[in-house]
């Protein structure tokens, strides 16, 4: 999932460098902590990018970037459908009252 704050090229370069140097460090966080400042990226941000790159490469379990985008899209769709459903419920209640002969 591309970060909003960093250009894609910077992210790709940082991830590539971190993955190349990862064997030199005990954990992805240690790698990110050492390289992040040199690359102008926060350690936690770089750590997340490293982990996501590993998932995307199949080296770590978890949702891929594509799957994460699909989940995000589907959540937005569900939210929109729920809103539409509430509007339709309110409208049906309104029209049921308007058409009820007992309300005259």
RALINQUI-V808178 format. One record per helix or strand of 3 or more residues. SS is the DSSP state (alpha for helix, beta for strand). FROM is the first residue (numbers start at 1). TO is the last residue. Records with the same first field share a line. If there is no record, write none. Layout:
SS: FROM-TO / FROM-TO
This chain:
alpha: 8-24 / 28-39 / 43-56 / 65-99 / 101-103
